[in-house]
Amino acid sequence: MRILTALHKYAVTAGLALLLAAPVAAQSADTDQLLRELADPATEDWQRVESDLLREWSRSGSAAMDLLLQRGQEALEAGDPLAALEHLTALTDHAPEFAEGWNLRATAFFVAGQFGPALEDIRQTLALNPQHYGALAGLGMILEQLEREEDAAAAYRAALAVNPHQPELNEALTRLDQATGGTEL
């Protein structure tokens, strides 16, 4: 069991390093502009920018795939992660290049308490969209649950670099710093 735990910690640490160093994927000029605006802490209408960006990321280019994403989201909102997983697995099977499908399926796995598959889907999400601050935040949440505080903090910081308008992540960093003795007030 100790060997498996050590291997898991090594895999998570190595995976985190690879994820945070991932090259930037090609995107539309609109998406690039939205990301630049969102990354600016002085952006006053950041909620609109964030909403526009999420809308861009939620477009697969296929009405059928968008419907699977919608059904997965609705199942999650209804508290049924297993039904969400069915829809989202169909989505990732048929549209493996669609990052948002992987991201939402990672969320469903997380809600179902399946951290291993959630981490794998986050890896896939970030391979397709390294700026996906939601996936980075989710990575931080999982790493925090696994008591990997330093790695969780690194994931939260990476998410905040893309979208600094996430007070819950700043609160998580403060909590982690206090728990690990990283910052004195």
HELIX and SHEET records of a PDB file:
HELIX    1   1 ARG A    2  LEU A   20  1                                  19    
HELIX    2   2 ALA A   29  ALA A   39  1                                  11    
HELIX    3   3 TRP A   46  TRP A   57  1                                  12    
HELIX    4   4 ALA A   63  GLU A   77  1                                  15    
HELIX    5   5 PRO A   81  HIS A   94  1                                  14    
HELIX    6   6 ALA A   99  VAL A  111  1                                  13    
HELIX    7   7 PHE A  115  LEU A  128  1                                  14    
HELIX    8   8 TYR A  133  GLN A  145  1                                  13    
HELIX    9   9 GLU A  149  VAL A  162  1                                  14    
HELIX   10  10 PRO A  167  THR A  180  1                                  14    
END                                                                             
